[in-house]
Amino acid sequence: MKTNPIINEFINDLLLIDEEKTKVIISIRKIVLKLYPQAEEEIKYGGIVYIIDKRLFTGIFMRKNHISIEFDNGYEMSDADDLLEGKGKLRRHLKIRTANDIKNKKVEYYLKQSYGN
């Protein structure tokens, strides 16, 4: 996994807020970086966002009751199981509440679509 002191510090801060949710964020982060090793990570909008070729295509955000994985092109994504949420013009998101949701809500499947893989 990439070593980025700013991201690592952010994750350490999240651990102080909610250790369980932060462990889920770390797992999701590993999936993103496995699929998109070329992606740049930044802290924006209160979460970790991923950018390739100046396009912010996905982000992971800790919310009060869940973790949100946001997709900039979510409206274009295949969603046969109707797991994506959001009614905006472009974006959609997955709400992840437990580590099991990573598999149950097909996080890797949606992340593979998020940058046109």
C-alpha atoms as an extended CHARMM CRD file, in Angstrom:
* protein
*
       117  EXT
         1         1  MET       CA              0.0000000000        0.0000000000        0.0000000000  PROA      1               0.0000000000
         2         2  LYS       CA              1.1520000000        3.5140000000       -0.7300000000  PROA      2               0.0000000000
         3         3  THR       CA              2.7960000000        5.3780000000        2.0770000000  PROA      3               0.0000000000
         4         4  ASN       CA              1.4480000000        8.8870000000        2.2800000000  PROA      4               0.0000000000
         5         5  PRO       CA              2.0770000000       10.6500000000        5.5990000000  PROA      5               0.0000000000
         6         6  ILE       CA             -0.9170000000       12.9680000000        5.1700000000  PROA      6               0.0000000000
         7         7  ILE       CA             -3.2870000000       10.0500000000        4.4960000000  PROA      7               0.0000000000
         8         8  ASN       CA             -1.7430000000        8.0330000000        7.3240000000  PROA      8               0.0000000000
         9         9  GLU       CA             -2.2400000000       10.9270000000        9.7440000000  PROA      9               0.0000000000
        10        10  PHE       CA             -5.8540000000       11.3030000000        8.5960000000  PROA      10              0.0000000000
        11        11  ILE       CA             -6.4800000000        7.5870000000        9.1590000000  PROA      11              0.0000000000
        12        12  ASN       CA             -4.8970000000        7.7920000000       12.6110000000  PROA      12              0.0000000000
        13        13  ASP       CA             -7.2660000000       10.6650000000       13.4350000000  PROA      13              0.0000000000
        14        14  LEU       CA            -10.2330000000        8.5930000000       12.2020000000  PROA      14              0.0000000000
        15        15  LEU       CA             -9.1480000000        5.7260000000       14.4790000000  PROA      15              0.0000000000
        16        16  LEU       CA             -9.6600000000        8.0530000000       17.4490000000  PROA      16              0.0000000000
        17        17  ILE       CA            -13.2030000000        8.8110000000       16.2880000000  PROA      17              0.0000000000
        18        18  ASP       CA            -14.4030000000        5.3030000000       15.3980000000  PROA      18              0.0000000000
        19        19  GLU       CA            -11.9950000000        2.3660000000       15.2560000000  PROA      19              0.0000000000
        20        20  GLU       CA            -14.4780000000       -0.0690000000       13.6860000000  PROA      20              0.0000000000
        21        21  LYS       CA            -15.4560000000        2.2280000000       10.8290000000  PROA      21              0.0000000000
        22        22  THR       CA            -11.8240000000        3.1670000000       10.2470000000  PROA      22              0.0000000000
        23        23  LYS       CA            -10.8670000000       -0.4930000000        9.8240000000  PROA      23              0.0000000000
        24        24  VAL       CA            -13.5590000000       -0.7540000000        7.1460000000  PROA      24              0.0000000000
        25        25  ILE       CA            -12.1870000000        2.3790000000        5.4520000000  PROA      25              0.0000000000
        26        26  ILE       CA             -8.7100000000        0.8240000000        5.4590000000  PROA      26              0.0000000000
        27        27  SER       CA            -10.1100000000       -2.3130000000        3.7890000000  PROA      27              0.0000000000
        28        28  ILE       CA            -11.8960000000       -0.2770000000        1.1170000000  PROA      28              0.0000000000
        29        29  ARG       CA             -8.7510000000        1.8030000000        0.5680000000  PROA      29              0.0000000000
        30        30  LYS       CA             -6.7610000000       -1.3770000000       -0.0910000000  PROA      30              0.0000000000
        31        31  ILE       CA             -9.2650000000       -2.4130000000       -2.7610000000  PROA      31              0.0000000000
        32        32  VAL       CA             -9.1100000000        0.9950000000       -4.4620000000  PROA      32              0.0000000000
        33        33  LEU       CA             -5.3090000000        0.9940000000       -4.5060000000  PROA      33              0.0000000000
        34        34  LYS       CA             -5.1850000000       -2.6040000000       -5.7520000000  PROA      34              0.0000000000
        35        35  LEU       CA             -7.4940000000       -1.7540000000       -8.6570000000  PROA      35              0.0000000000
        36        36  TYR       CA             -5.9640000000        1.6640000000       -9.3400000000  PROA      36              0.0000000000
        37        37  PRO       CA             -2.3270000000        1.7430000000       -8.1880000000  PROA      37              0.0000000000
        38        38  GLN       CA             -1.8230000000        4.8420000000      -10.3390000000  PROA      38              0.0000000000
        39        39  ALA       CA             -4.4800000000        6.8010000000       -8.4160000000  PROA      39              0.0000000000
        40        40  GLU       CA             -3.4450000000        9.7820000000       -6.3670000000  PROA      40              0.0000000000
        41        41  GLU       CA             -4.9700000000       10.0400000000       -2.8870000000  PROA      41              0.0000000000
        42        42  GLU       CA             -5.9590000000       13.3440000000       -1.3620000000  PROA      42              0.0000000000
        43        43  ILE       CA             -7.9100000000       14.5230000000        1.6350000000  PROA      43              0.0000000000
        44        44  LYS       CA            -10.8810000000       16.5560000000        0.4020000000  PROA      44              0.0000000000
        45        45  TYR       CA            -14.4190000000       17.1800000000        1.5530000000  PROA      45              0.0000000000
        46        46  GLY       CA            -13.6840000000       15.3730000000        4.8270000000  PROA      46              0.0000000000
        47        47  GLY       CA            -12.6240000000       12.0820000000        3.2760000000  PROA      47              0.0000000000
        48        48  ILE       CA            -10.0920000000       10.3180000000        1.1090000000  PROA      48              0.0000000000
        49        49  VAL       CA            -10.5750000000       10.9230000000       -2.5980000000  PROA      49              0.0000000000
        50        50  TYR       CA             -8.9510000000        9.2040000000       -5.5700000000  PROA      50              0.0000000000
        51        51  ILE       CA             -7.8310000000       11.0050000000       -8.6870000000  PROA      51              0.0000000000
        52        52  ILE       CA             -6.5170000000        9.7800000000      -12.0300000000  PROA      52              0.0000000000
        53        53  ASP       CA             -5.7000000000       12.2150000000      -14.8380000000  PROA      53              0.0000000000
        54        54  LYS       CA             -7.2090000000       15.1030000000      -12.8400000000  PROA      54              0.0000000000
        55        55  ARG       CA            -10.5390000000       13.2430000000      -12.5030000000  PROA      55              0.0000000000
        56        56  LEU       CA            -11.7940000000       12.6960000000       -8.9590000000  PROA      56              0.0000000000
        57        57  PHE       CA            -13.6170000000        9.4340000000       -9.6390000000  PROA      57              0.0000000000
        58        58  THR       CA            -14.3190000000        8.0330000000       -6.1630000000  PROA      58              0.0000000000
        59        59  GLY       CA            -14.0240000000        8.8700000000       -2.4940000000  PROA      59              0.0000000000
        60        60  ILE       CA            -14.4270000000        7.2730000000        0.9210000000  PROA      60              0.0000000000
        61        61  PHE       CA            -16.1070000000        9.2390000000        3.6940000000  PROA      61              0.0000000000
        62        62  MET       CA            -16.8910000000        8.4320000000        7.3210000000  PROA      62              0.0000000000
        63        63  ARG       CA            -20.3950000000        9.4860000000        8.2730000000  PROA      63              0.0000000000
        64        64  LYS       CA            -22.1410000000        9.2400000000       11.6260000000  PROA      64              0.0000000000
        65        65  ASN       CA            -23.9360000000        5.9450000000       10.9060000000  PROA      65              0.0000000000
        66        66  HSD       CA            -22.0480000000        4.5480000000        7.9190000000  PROA      66              0.0000000000
        67        67  ILE       CA            -19.1880000000        4.8810000000        5.4750000000  PROA      67              0.0000000000
        68        68  SER       CA            -20.0430000000        6.3640000000        2.1190000000  PROA      68              0.0000000000
        69        69  ILE       CA            -18.2520000000        5.3810000000       -1.0730000000  PROA      69              0.0000000000
        70        70  GLU       CA            -19.0220000000        8.0820000000       -3.6230000000  PROA      70              0.0000000000
        71        71  PHE       CA            -18.8400000000        7.6180000000       -7.3950000000  PROA      71              0.0000000000
        72        72  ASP       CA            -18.6480000000       10.5960000000       -9.7210000000  PROA      72              0.0000000000
        73        73  ASN       CA            -20.2310000000        8.6850000000      -12.6100000000  PROA      73              0.0000000000
        74        74  GLY       CA            -22.6040000000        6.5820000000      -10.5510000000  PROA      74              0.0000000000
        75        75  TYR       CA            -25.5480000000        7.3420000000      -12.8150000000  PROA      75              0.0000000000
        76        76  GLU       CA            -23.7500000000        5.4240000000      -15.6140000000  PROA      76              0.0000000000
        77        77  MET       CA            -22.8630000000        2.3830000000      -13.5320000000  PROA      77              0.0000000000
        78        78  SER       CA            -24.5060000000       -1.0060000000      -13.8900000000  PROA      78              0.0000000000
        79        79  ASP       CA            -26.5870000000       -1.5760000000      -10.7460000000  PROA      79              0.0000000000
        80        80  ALA       CA            -28.7860000000       -4.6560000000      -11.2810000000  PROA      80              0.0000000000
        81        81  ASP       CA            -29.0830000000       -5.2350000000       -7.5150000000  PROA      81              0.0000000000
        82        82  ASP       CA            -30.1480000000       -1.6270000000       -6.8980000000  PROA      82              0.0000000000
        83        83  LEU       CA            -27.4510000000       -1.0530000000       -4.2640000000  PROA      83              0.0000000000
        84        84  LEU       CA            -26.3730000000        2.4230000000       -5.3460000000  PROA      84              0.0000000000
        85        85  GLU       CA            -28.1000000000        5.2890000000       -3.6020000000  PROA      85              0.0000000000
        86        86  GLY       CA            -28.6060000000        8.9030000000       -4.5550000000  PROA      86              0.0000000000
        87        87  LYS       CA            -30.8690000000       10.8520000000       -6.8280000000  PROA      87              0.0000000000
        88        88  GLY       CA            -28.4100000000       13.4900000000       -8.0360000000  PROA      88              0.0000000000
        89        89  LYS       CA            -27.7690000000       14.2080000000      -11.6780000000  PROA      89              0.0000000000
        90        90  LEU       CA            -24.4410000000       12.3400000000      -11.7640000000  PROA      90              0.0000000000
        91        91  ARG       CA            -23.2170000000       10.9220000000       -8.4720000000  PROA      91              0.0000000000
        92        92  ARG       CA            -24.2550000000        7.7970000000       -6.6150000000  PROA      92              0.0000000000
        93        93  HSD       CA            -22.9510000000        6.1840000000       -3.4540000000  PROA      93              0.0000000000
        94        94  LEU       CA            -22.8550000000        2.9770000000       -1.4490000000  PROA      94              0.0000000000
        95        95  LYS       CA            -23.5550000000        3.0420000000        2.2750000000  PROA      95              0.0000000000
        96        96  ILE       CA            -21.3070000000        0.6130000000        4.1230000000  PROA      96              0.0000000000
        97        97  ARG       CA            -22.2380000000       -0.1050000000        7.7390000000  PROA      97              0.0000000000
        98        98  THR       CA            -20.1370000000       -3.1960000000        8.5330000000  PROA      98              0.0000000000
        99        99  ALA       CA            -17.0760000000       -5.0050000000        7.2010000000  PROA      99              0.0000000000
       100       100  ASN       CA            -19.4380000000       -7.6460000000        5.7600000000  PROA      100             0.0000000000
       101       101  ASP       CA            -21.0400000000       -4.9660000000        3.5860000000  PROA      101             0.0000000000
       102       102  ILE       CA            -17.8050000000       -4.7450000000        1.5820000000  PROA      102             0.0000000000
       103       103  LYS       CA            -18.6650000000       -8.1300000000        0.0830000000  PROA      103             0.0000000000
       104       104  ASN       CA            -22.4550000000       -7.9970000000        0.4400000000  PROA      104             0.0000000000
       105       105  LYS       CA            -22.7130000000       -4.6630000000       -1.3540000000  PROA      105             0.0000000000
       106       106  LYS       CA            -20.1890000000       -5.6710000000       -4.0350000000  PROA      106             0.0000000000
       107       107  VAL       CA            -17.7750000000       -2.8290000000       -3.3360000000  PROA      107             0.0000000000
       108       108  GLU       CA            -15.0940000000       -4.1890000000       -5.6700000000  PROA      108             0.0000000000
       109       109  TYR       CA            -17.6350000000       -4.6140000000       -8.4900000000  PROA      109             0.0000000000
       110       110  TYR       CA            -18.6590000000       -0.9490000000       -8.2480000000  PROA      110             0.0000000000
       111       111  LEU       CA            -15.0930000000        0.2760000000       -7.8310000000  PROA      111             0.0000000000
       112       112  LYS       CA            -14.1060000000       -1.5910000000      -11.0050000000  PROA      112             0.0000000000
       113       113  GLN       CA            -16.7550000000        0.4330000000      -12.8490000000  PROA      113             0.0000000000
       114       114  SER       CA            -15.8210000000        3.7150000000      -11.2410000000  PROA      114             0.0000000000
       115       115  TYR       CA            -12.9820000000        4.5340000000      -13.6220000000  PROA      115             0.0000000000
       116       116  GLY       CA            -14.1290000000        2.4840000000      -16.5640000000  PROA      116             0.0000000000
       117       117  ASN       CA            -12.2760000000       -0.7550000000      -15.7760000000  PROA      117             0.0000000000
